[in-house]
Amino acid sequence: MDCENERLDMVYFSVPAVNIIIFPPYILDSFNVILDGDHDARRGKEFRITCDTAGGTPPIQYRWEFVNHTSQTSTDKVLVIKNVTLQSAGEYVCHAKDSKDHRGSASFLLTVTYLDTTDSQDHVNVITTEQGENVLLDPNPICYTDGMMSNWTIANIADCSSTNSPSEQAPIDTSSNKHELSNGSFVIQHVAINDGKICFLCSIFCGSIHAVLRYRLNVIYFNGISHFPNSKIIVNQSSSLVLTCSADGNPPPIVAWFKSSVQLGGNWKPSSLSYKISNITHENTGVYTCKTKSTAYPNEIVSNKTSVIVQYIDKPIFHGRKDDLPQIGTKSDFSINCTAPSFPDPTFKWFKDEKEYMSTSKHPIISGFGSSFITWKPFTAADNGIYKCQATNIIKSVSTSQAVFLYSPAKIHHYPFSSNNPVQEVEFGKYVNMTCSATGMPAVKVKLTIKDKNMQISNENTAEGMNSVSLNHLFELFDNNSLVTCTASIVYRGQLYRNTVKSYHVIVRNMKGSPVATGLGIFFGTAVLIVLAYVGYKRKFPKSFFKRSRYSQLDGPNSANERNSNDDNNHRSKASWQKRMRMKISVNKLRNLDMDDDDWDIQYHNGNDYHSKGEESGGLMASSNKTTGNTFSENI
């Protein structure tokens, strides 16, 4: 031992005549290496061991050595092997040195054990099977050490990840469909739906290793509809109804409601679907079908039906028009018919002026199948009144009323205008007093209206219970193309029946001559004059003329020309109309005339002169023949 390095500095004291030397006490340092941790490791797991020291002067340096391996393992205080393998087994040495170069070491022998299984030891093993099939659970364990054993238990919970408590586990009932085989595997025969709610546990002991393998069955099945309403549901109108349909299966089946072939409530829904009907009416009566199907069995659809019957009653209605009434003077039978749509069928009561109206031989009442009739044989004035039809079933009583009375049609005998022309002209700026009168039974209401060209009422007067009404109206230009209407209606107890209508289209004229009317008059007058002048011109200058002929041929046998035939040239020079010319007469103009009429006046044109030869026209026609062509000609 080097005392100079290990002892403290000496202290000297000087005492007279005495020299004393005191040495400090000598302290030996202790430095030991300690390993803290288990020396066994599982294959595939993480292994940790800590190297510590007792004594020594910090800082401490560490170095791990894997004996018989050249590579340095670690220089950390803790040795960590992330993934233990069989090659990780062997001797490990931890070397430690403090700041004063004190050195120490400690070693251990790492033993690697392992348990191999075909199924997971860390996660829940899910086995998918169909209902009724057989399932074999076989972890097939391989243990590195001797003394392996296994044990099967069950836990009646679906979540296998929480089965760590032994109190939740139970032994296997060997009398059930579950059996443990001699080779350590486990069999489940004829898998039931409830087997999917059990956790199967296999405990395996392999040396110091204790592994628990967890198994859960995913049972595929489709049991169709599990919850459905009654096959017949009776509800009252205005109430609410909820139809619920549920289906059972794994994976969860989808469900939908149908009425006839129409799908209700949107798309298919998983497991369960409710369809709500609010404020029910008789239109909701019908057959409702719930359909369900599973993705595991796509070709299989399960359905169930229920009939919904709505008890209801609607307000009664009278058949025929309101104006279908018995007319005065007719002696035939008259009937009214009341119908009340309902379920179940209602009973009927009739009331006349709020008093119950009973069936008699004169007016028998026949009811049944949702309708009721009253027939009068015949209807008389004593039967006039307001008749109410009341229908009652288990829901409620409803009623409706209608007036029935003898009448004579409304007839207008005094019209608003003196003439009955549907188009009337009135003078601008003048008042016109219009009166409309009518007769009828039991009473007549007359209504006289004036509507502008946009069918808006510009002025109106109405009288009720009176046979006549008058209206004094000032017609302005904006009243042009207005409509005057007289309406006569039969009145009974304040209600109108059977209208008679007479309408007039009114044109407003400015009789004094407004600028517009004057301008139009000038325009149309000028146009008429032009047309007349054109027609006169055409008549005076026709397109076709007589062809030129000899004058001797034009004249008759008693003419002066025949008497002077020897002096023909002198005759033509003395009379201008004797010049040779060609004239053409349209036979079309002569076709309907009397060819033997001597009063013809034939005109011809010679320059600017017009000549008439009326007294000799007969000779012309006498010497001509009736032709079938368009013209004939003679030489003069």
DOLUMNU-695377 format. One record per residue (C-alpha): y, z, x. Coordinates in steps of 0.001 Angstrom, whole numbers, plus 500000, padded with zeros to 6 digits. Layout:
# DOLUMNU-695377
YZX;...
END
This chain:
# DOLUMNU-695377
500000500000500000;503438499131501300;505332502400501046;508646500795501903;508410498590498909;507115501215496577;509113504395497295;512679505241496400;515439505632498987;515367508895500783;518125511519500463;519335513362503486;520916516872503414;522651518436506458;522400522177506718;523643523944509786;520858524496512243;518346523169509749;517498519508509010;515607518944505679;514265515571504566;513208515185500802;511056512231499733;511077511076495997;507783511108494156;505618507968494496;504885505999491181;502075503472490901;502686500588488332;499875499762485719;499554496132484449;496768495248481983;496085492085479836;494908492601476280;493548489950473827;494258490568470125;492324488484467574;488957487265466313;486766485329468670;485088483258465947;486533479989464599;485576477630461747;485344473970462368;488218472072460836;490335475187460556;493162476544462657;492429479234465297;494925481723466751;494611484482469395;497363486526471112;497518487518474759;499451490751475395;500105493021478373;500319496777478967;502875497698481625;504519495341483979;508105494334484448;509438491643482124;509650488783481879;505936488115481624;504522484674482270;501335483506480495;498858480778481197;495735479940479197;492741478434480882;489814476722479184;486998477422481629;485239474373482994;488023472148481689;490581470801484080;493458470496481610;495783473457481133;495513474743477581;498801476522476908;501562478555478504;502460480417475334;501659483969474537;499647482789471529;496850480295471868;496739477944468866;494026475399468195;495175473337465214;491884471718464304;488804473471465621;485925471220466610;482539471907468083;483975470966471483;486499473787471095;483727476362471732;483689477980475199;485320480582477466;489086480980477413;491064483074479990;494577484382479602;496452484878482955;499616487039483005;502200487787485734;505305489970485600;508565489656487460;507211491677490443;504261489423490746;501851491870489222;498978489796487952;496220490334485394;493820488372483228;491429488683480263;488862486281478808;486901485732475592;484165483445474385;485125481287471375;482274480702469025;482666477788466521;480844478046463182;481004475537460365;479870474832456821;479750471220455751;479610470246452063;479795466895450371;482309468323447885;485693469851448588;485868473527449547;489635473692449069;490282471857445810;488726471748442356;486028469110442131;486405467191438830;483286465460437564;483901462849434819;481094462327432340;480585461359428709;479502463656425951;475703463973425791;475059462875429370;473335464929432140;475330466065435189;474097467265438635;476383469487440722;475180469413444357;477507470558447161;474761469696449728;475836472387452233;475111472184455969;475500475465457853;475848475677461689;474341479135461789;471293480653460230;471216482797457146;472927480466454665;472617481309450970;474312480160447751;474942481524444285;476180479826441057;478400481503438500;480629480292435680;484100481224434406;485116480439430842;488512479090431736;489626475514432114;491861476146435136;489413476570437997;492145477124440549;492754480664439225;489150481942439332;489541484280442279;488852487453440358;485162488393440201;485724489870436751;486313486381435418;482936485158436654;479644485452434799;476054484632435682;474354481525434333;472511481833431037;469190480252431889;468359479784428205;471262477335427811;471522473752428942;472610474855432450;470106475504435247;470213476236438990;467637474332440981;465653475636443936;467506473446446433;470805475112445501;472115472385443213;473036472843439564;472221470693436512;473904470515433082;471876468795430394;473374467061427344;476932467835428219;478886469248425289;482612469172424662;482908472906425379;481383472392428828;484705470815429756;486339474224429202;484114476015431779;484634476385435514;481425476205437589;481518478182440864;479177477813443824;479459480647446419;477964479784449852;477534482243452704;477146480679456145;477218483301458876;480682484778458712;481852481917456465;482138482496452754;483081479329450807;483524478936447042;483242475464445616;484853474941442185;483692472339439665;485143471244436329;483735468686433931;486021466001432454;484068465233429278;484925461852427726;484485461796423956;486034460478420748;485383462404417564;487837460455415392;490055462165412824;489981465933412944;492675466798410377;493595464774407299;495127465395403834;493087465456400643;491805462176399326;494109462471396292;497596463943396284;499714464323393132;503414464979393627;506472464990391393;509399462647391785;512370463841393864;510118466165395890;509039465787399529;505639465107401059;504384465344404647;501214463456405561;499652464766408794;496783463140410637;495205464459413854;492477463011416038;490170464675418591;489106463082421828;489436462908425591;491516461101426640;493764461945423673;493428459220421017;496454457575419391;497246457815415683;499261455732413171;499941455753409397;499738452662407197;500540451833403577;498651448694402652;499030446685405866;502498447985406755;502693450503409596;504802453574408844;506809455829411121;507092453571414154;504605453245417026;501222454827417575;501459458470418661;499013460497420801;496692463046419140;498673463750415963;501238462087413709;503108463322410635;504813461014408146;507428462571405876;508505461129402527;511747462623401197;513076462295397653;509879460727396360;510057457971393723;507341456107391860;507591453363394490;505921455773396939;502747455716394838;499908454040396711;497085454354399220;498005455708402653;495656455156405604;495498457046408900;494021455045411776;493083456353415205;491630454787418340;490827455831421910;491538454043425158;488048455038426269;486536453172423303;489031450338422605;486785448534420120;486304451571417896;488901452385415213;488420455313412848;490411455462409598;490751457672406555;492564457112403262;494417459224400754;495884458228397391;499381459469396605;500177459612392896;503781460263391920;504453461836388539;507784460473387352;509778459281384398;512724456858384410;515500456529381890;514369454543378834;515648451017378392;516113448879375303;514636445423375457;516853442538374499;520613442171374824;523155444645373598;524481441951371247;521115441400369572;522140442804366187;521231442164362552;523681439720360970;525076440095357478;523379437739355078;519947437757356791;517132439528354987;514441439285357661;512969442279359464;514812443658362495;513276445671365385;514379447511368492;512043448328371379;512436451238373837;510406451462377068;510269454371379544;508524453652382888;506611456838383742;503418458538384794;501778460018382885;502741458174379674;505527459879377727;505897460871374111;508843459468372141;511347460804369662;514073458854367868;517465460147366786;520103458542364569;523592459910365139;522018462929366923;519653463690364008;515927463188364383;514849459903362839;511388459997361321;509057457132360566;508933455863356960;507467452879355203;510899451245355201;511332451727358942;507960452533360592;507974453837364196;505080452847366466;504732454425369950;502208454104372749;501592452825376284;505053453791377452;507053452115374657;508214452722371082;509314450404368240;511408450807365093;511175448017362528;513493447851359490;512298445933356412;515110444815356151;518075446338357938;520886447411355602;524369448794356031;523003452274355352;521003451961358567;524100451469360723;524323454069363474;523814455089367103;520078455289367839;518820457425370728;515371456951372256;514052460097373977;510983460008376260;509242463152377565;506371463828379982;505418466724382271;508361465946384583;511286466048382140;512921464469379082;515195461452379408;517017459407376784;519253456409376173;521282455248373176;522232451975371526;524320451057368496;522580449089365735;524649447798362813;525145444887360451;527841442482361542;529492439174360787;530651437152363801;534284437268364879;536078434082363838;539506433051365090;541518431457362301;544999431504363855;545385430121367360;548205430799369846;549456427189369709;550066424912366752;547667422281368059;544115422907369116;544431420768372238;542930422632375213;545896421467377355;549315422599376136;552748421626377425;555575424141377128;559240423889378063;560480425645381139;562759428598380503;561929429100376832;560142431881374998;556974430945373175;555675433249370460;551880433113370446;549766434746367766;546001435123367644;544252436298364482;540554436724363677;538207438178361100;534797439813361384;532701442784360328;532731445779360666;536050445410362568;537693442968364932;539632443574368098;541842440712369245;543043440336372822;545581437773374003;546083437284377750;548066435021380044;546709434530383550;548475432652386316;546862429936388405;545282432637390597;543689434179387499;545915437246387752;547171438736384485;550918438243384356;551449439657380897;549033441173378456;548978442651375012;545881444190373442;545307445475369946;542171447398368919;541084447769365328;543641445113364333;542904441594363234;545952439996364836;548009440260368008;551182438438369123;552719437795372495;556252436447373108;556332435045376618;559038433387378719;557426430545380637;558751430022384153;557801427428386763;555308429831388340;553480429897384961;552466426290385499;548667425853385347;548311429243383730;545562430134381253;546186431523377788;543094433158376290;542471434587372851;539405436859372645;538070438251369393;535343440932369542;533392442900366981;534193446613367273;531813449400366302;532564452993367167;534822452016370015;532415449563371649;532881445770371809;530203443293370797;529848439525370498;533034438002371859;534598434769370590;536940433143373101;539508430338372867;541413429268376007;544312426906376719;545479425362379964;549296425506380033;551533423023381866;555188423995382182;557605421004381912;561358420879382625;562444418931379516;566134418788380658;565284416878383753;564872418752386944;565506416989390291;561801416754390891;561093415311387448;564009412868387773;562800411693391152;559285411187389854;560654409272386847;562676406955389061;559711406379391334;557236405569388577;559858403486386660;560573401383389721;556860400882390305;556405399690386691;559277397198387026;557797395791390229;554416395356388576;555948393618385540;558000391253387743;554878390381389710;552893389662386553;555747387474385211;555878385562388442;552159384925388325;552360383737384755;555273381411385554;553723379982388730;549951379763388128;547670378830390973;546083375873389140;547911373005387467;547057369964385403;545998367020387497;548262363989387296;547186361461384605;548580358569382762;551049359492380097;549265357183377725;546155359255378084;548085362497377639;549725361481374379;548020361139371063;547558357900369145;550752358425367079;553062359028369980;556092356946370931;554473356040374233;551791354082372455;554393352182370463;556193351226373688;553080350634375806;554344347223376915;557382348787378533;555461351474380428;557454351320383625;560797351687381821;559450354570379812;558471356510382920;561827356000384531;563702357261381432;561780360510381008;561441362821384011;558353364420382637;556672360953382663;556395360919386465;552920360676387762;551522364026388706;548243365758388824;547720368766386624;544719371103386436;544056373386383554;541626376242383882;538941375867381329;538399379618381538;541768380097379858;540960377566377165;537367378517376534;538129380926373716;540876378823372150;540664376332369302;540550372897370818;541680371307367555;544854373392367243;547949371130367321;550261373985368196;549465373953371903;552364374065374290;551457372440377605;553876372990380455;554008371212383737;556155371535386814;558215368705388301;560369369995391109;562548372715389652;562203371552386059;559823372855383490;558796370726380561;556938371405377405;554913368960375421;553804371041372518;553839368353369863;551561366139371912;549135368746373131;546828367916370391;546629364396371680;545761365684375090;542968367771373741;541885365002371474;541479362677374389;539683365282376500;536204366626376245;535031370259376319;533589370565379777;531213373104381163;532900373230384562;535911375206385583;538554372437385213;539169369017383767;541849366460384693;543453363390383230;545876360880384711;549287360661382997;
END
